[in-house]
Amino acid sequence: MTPPPERTAARPPRDGERDGGRAAERDEERAGQPGGGSRVLRFSPAERWIHRTTALLLGACVLSAACLYLPALAELVGRRALVVTVHEWTGILTPLPALLGLASRAFRADLTRLNRFGPHDRRWLRAALRRDHRRQERPAGKFNAGQKLYAGYLAGAVLVMAGTGLLMWFTGLAPLVWRTSATFVHDWLALAIGIVLLGHIGKALADPEARRGMRTGRVERAWAAREHPLWRTDESTGDAAEEDAGKTGDGH
């Protein structure tokens, strides 16, 4: 008969091993938290507030315009005078969140980024026109070239819509020929804005991490490195580092 195997007492972990295990556990917990190492800050609370209020106002303005111009919706909704009032005031108030947001340092910094168009942005556009989806051919900072063009177009379009809308609202401000021209520009630009907004919403629906960044303010570090490789997520290098990286990354 073979003797039973001897039982050995489990060795208690040493101080160094215990501390190392606790440090690893803390790292794992930190990585899973919103402020952890796996996620980086993309938008401040003020920027998210600006985006949401602007989207709400612009959405109400577009929907009320559809109810005014499409007979089927006009009959369904009714109360045309109320719809006109909603359309006028939401259109006038749409630029207000951005104007108030200028008090935010983070918002002003992102406006500076949006207004910079470097060699890497032109490379991104050339790849987009060629339908080249390779990551190395689409270098981008915090915002890619498409996002910069969209932001610039929408900002200009909102101002033009507000100006032409005022001429249509206050008929005594300008002669008839001006009001007729303003109506023409207003109507066709509204259609163009609607199409561009649908494209913007479609892009957002196709990228869950981008939507999460706008909703919570933070994105996965891996997503940032993949989609915006020239964006310095440590927040210490600033815009100059992003711009320099774009210049060195453009070999065309």
Wavefront OBJ file of the C-alpha trace (Angstrom):
o trace
v 0.000 0.000 0.000
v 1.391 3.324 -1.051
v 1.437 6.026 1.585
v -0.832 9.044 1.040
v 0.869 12.080 -0.437
v 2.133 14.563 2.060
v 0.165 17.764 2.384
v 2.138 20.938 2.180
v 0.836 24.144 3.659
v 0.201 26.909 1.162
v 2.912 29.533 1.393
v 1.471 32.948 2.313
v 2.228 35.620 -0.256
v 5.185 37.784 0.482
v 4.881 41.511 0.947
v 6.208 42.301 -2.515
v 3.885 39.814 -4.183
v 0.902 41.090 -2.206
v 1.634 44.670 -3.123
v 2.125 43.764 -6.770
v -1.171 41.899 -6.891
v -3.002 44.805 -5.332
v -1.411 47.215 -7.794
v -2.526 45.017 -10.707
v -6.060 44.900 -9.326
v -6.085 48.668 -8.962
v -4.874 49.077 -12.559
v -7.634 46.797 -13.846
v -10.283 48.672 -11.870
v -8.933 52.027 -13.054
v -8.955 50.905 -16.684
v -12.635 50.042 -16.427
v -13.639 53.346 -14.900
v -14.577 56.433 -16.950
v -11.464 58.252 -15.888
v -9.215 55.239 -16.239
v -6.248 54.612 -18.457
v -8.234 52.867 -21.210
v -10.389 55.929 -21.899
v -9.357 59.474 -22.752
v -11.213 62.759 -22.516
v -12.548 63.953 -25.870
v -15.262 66.477 -25.030
v -15.811 68.564 -21.917
v -19.262 68.903 -20.270
v -19.618 72.372 -21.797
v -18.937 71.031 -25.302
v -21.478 68.257 -24.854
v -24.054 70.790 -23.648
v -23.378 72.970 -26.707
v -23.806 70.011 -29.043
v -27.036 68.820 -27.450
v -28.745 72.198 -27.269
v -27.667 73.093 -30.809
v -28.949 69.740 -32.082
v -32.259 70.267 -30.275
v -32.770 73.780 -31.648
v -31.647 72.917 -35.173
v -33.735 69.751 -35.191
v -36.848 71.656 -34.126
v -36.132 74.283 -36.771
v -35.768 71.686 -39.545
v -38.860 69.734 -38.481
v -40.981 72.876 -38.274
v -39.726 73.894 -41.726
v -40.797 70.508 -43.089
v -44.255 71.029 -41.580
v -44.481 74.405 -43.320
v -43.314 73.277 -46.778
v -44.690 69.748 -47.120
v -48.484 69.724 -47.552
v -48.925 66.255 -46.047
v -47.129 67.248 -42.836
v -48.882 70.616 -42.761
v -52.295 68.915 -42.812
v -51.189 66.368 -40.208
v -49.817 68.904 -37.734
v -52.099 71.882 -38.364
v -51.799 75.025 -36.216
v -49.671 76.763 -38.815
v -49.282 79.957 -36.793
v -47.730 78.010 -33.906
v -45.418 76.123 -36.260
v -44.281 79.409 -37.805
v -43.490 80.807 -34.358
v -41.523 77.704 -33.380
v -39.584 77.839 -36.654
v -38.723 81.520 -36.309
v -37.530 81.388 -32.720
v -35.588 78.119 -32.994
v -33.863 79.493 -36.079
v -32.864 82.706 -34.310
v -31.713 80.866 -31.163
v -29.671 78.151 -32.929
v -26.360 80.131 -32.834
v -26.852 80.997 -29.140
v -25.328 77.841 -27.561
v -22.105 78.283 -29.546
v -21.922 81.958 -28.604
v -22.385 81.142 -24.919
v -19.905 78.289 -25.281
v -17.130 80.724 -26.103
v -16.751 81.100 -22.339
v -15.415 77.518 -22.291
v -11.673 77.172 -22.783
v -12.060 73.615 -24.116
v -14.614 74.770 -26.698
v -12.358 77.597 -27.868
v -9.452 75.145 -28.188
v -11.541 72.816 -30.350
v -12.672 75.736 -32.517
v -8.986 76.463 -33.117
v -8.435 72.858 -34.161
v -11.439 72.954 -36.476
v -10.133 76.121 -38.145
v -6.713 74.609 -38.902
v -6.414 72.780 -42.199
v -3.011 71.179 -42.608
v -1.276 68.913 -45.131
v -2.581 65.803 -43.373
v -6.143 67.090 -43.883
v -5.568 67.503 -47.614
v -4.162 63.976 -47.700
v -7.288 62.735 -45.888
v -9.515 64.445 -48.463
v -7.591 63.006 -51.395
v -8.013 59.530 -49.921
v -11.719 60.140 -49.348
v -12.216 61.257 -52.957
v -10.422 58.102 -54.129
v -12.560 56.043 -51.702
v -9.344 54.809 -50.154
v -10.235 53.524 -46.687
v -6.749 52.519 -45.594
v -5.964 53.987 -42.194
v -2.479 55.135 -43.157
v -3.939 57.189 -46.013
v -6.369 59.032 -43.733
v -4.297 60.735 -41.030
v -6.338 62.883 -38.672
v -5.878 64.934 -35.550
v -8.652 65.308 -33.014
v -10.951 66.113 -35.944
v -10.552 64.733 -39.446
v -10.877 66.826 -42.584
v -14.482 65.793 -43.159
v -15.489 66.923 -39.678
v -13.723 70.240 -40.200
v -15.522 70.870 -43.484
v -18.860 69.919 -41.941
v -18.366 72.255 -38.973
v -17.373 75.159 -41.218
v -20.244 74.566 -43.624
v -22.850 74.299 -40.879
v -21.612 77.409 -39.061
v -21.777 79.475 -42.253
v -25.114 78.008 -43.305
v -26.735 78.773 -39.945
v -25.647 82.408 -40.172
v -26.955 82.740 -43.737
v -30.232 81.107 -42.755
v -30.601 83.463 -39.794
v -29.911 86.504 -41.974
v -32.284 85.533 -44.766
v -34.886 84.462 -42.229
v -34.809 87.891 -40.590
v -35.432 89.530 -43.973
v -38.422 87.238 -44.474
v -39.696 87.762 -40.929
v -39.418 91.536 -40.773
v -40.700 92.576 -44.166
v -39.992 96.252 -43.594
v -36.226 95.761 -43.380
v -35.610 95.466 -47.110
v -37.309 96.045 -50.482
v -39.307 93.333 -52.204
v -36.483 92.206 -54.499
v -34.255 91.566 -51.485
v -36.944 89.563 -49.737
v -37.580 87.521 -52.876
v -33.879 86.700 -53.170
v -33.701 85.907 -49.459
v -36.603 83.483 -49.805
v -34.901 81.714 -52.713
v -31.609 81.335 -50.821
v -33.376 80.340 -47.605
v -35.421 77.575 -49.207
v -32.643 75.937 -51.190
v -30.072 76.227 -48.424
v -32.574 74.625 -46.026
v -32.788 71.631 -48.362
v -28.994 71.388 -48.507
v -28.734 71.589 -44.707
v -31.273 68.789 -44.356
v -29.250 66.520 -46.656
v -25.992 67.281 -44.848
v -27.616 66.661 -41.456
v -28.829 63.255 -42.628
v -25.265 62.410 -43.637
v -23.983 63.568 -40.248
v -26.527 61.426 -38.416
v -25.694 58.453 -40.618
v -21.986 58.759 -39.814
v -22.782 58.961 -36.101
v -24.998 55.870 -36.212
v -22.191 53.945 -37.907
v -19.679 54.726 -35.127
v -20.864 53.735 -31.630
v -17.637 54.876 -29.973
v -17.953 58.359 -31.452
v -21.498 58.566 -30.092
v -20.276 57.412 -26.695
v -17.650 60.134 -26.746
v -20.293 62.778 -27.344
v -22.560 61.235 -24.717
v -20.043 60.638 -21.912
v -17.112 62.820 -22.992
v -14.633 59.924 -23.111
v -13.554 57.424 -25.786
v -11.442 54.302 -25.845
v -7.741 55.023 -26.234
v -7.505 52.336 -28.935
v -10.285 54.029 -30.933
v -8.531 57.387 -30.663
v -5.247 55.875 -31.869
v -6.975 54.150 -34.781
v -9.315 56.908 -35.993
v -7.319 60.009 -34.964
v -3.647 58.972 -34.855
v -2.323 62.553 -34.864
v -4.403 63.540 -31.855
v -2.252 63.934 -28.749
v -4.514 62.499 -26.065
v -2.237 63.345 -23.145
v -3.537 66.969 -23.306
v -0.033 68.267 -22.555
v 1.400 68.682 -26.049
v -1.407 70.854 -27.382
v -2.268 71.794 -30.926
v 1.305 72.423 -32.045
v 2.254 68.780 -31.638
v -0.772 67.667 -33.637
v 0.049 70.125 -36.414
v 3.726 69.130 -36.493
v 2.806 65.472 -36.667
v 0.507 66.194 -39.581
v 3.261 67.979 -41.468
v 5.772 65.196 -41.012
v 3.169 62.582 -41.870
v 2.380 63.969 -45.306
v 4.678 62.633 -47.891
v 2.804 63.939 -50.935
l 1 2 3 4 5 6 7 8 9 10 11 12 13 14 15 16 17 18 19 20 21 22 23 24 25 26 27 28 29 30 31 32 33 34 35 36 37 38 39 40 41 42 43 44 45 46 47 48 49 50 51 52 53 54 55 56 57 58 59 60 61 62 63 64 65 66 67 68 69 70 71 72 73 74 75 76 77 78 79 80 81 82 83 84 85 86 87 88 89 90 91 92 93 94 95 96 97 98 99 100 101 102 103 104 105 106 107 108 109 110 111 112 113 114 115 116 117 118 119 120 121 122 123 124 125 126 127 128 129 130 131 132 133 134 135 136 137 138 139 140 141 142 143 144 145 146 147 148 149 150 151 152 153 154 155 156 157 158 159 160 161 162 163 164 165 166 167 168 169 170 171 172 173 174 175 176 177 178 179 180 181 182 183 184 185 186 187 188 189 190 191 192 193 194 195 196 197 198 199 200 201 202 203 204 205 206 207 208 209 210 211 212 213 214 215 216 217 218 219 220 221 222 223 224 225 226 227 228 229 230 231 232 233 234 235 236 237 238 239 240 241 242 243 244 245 246 247 248 249 250 251 252
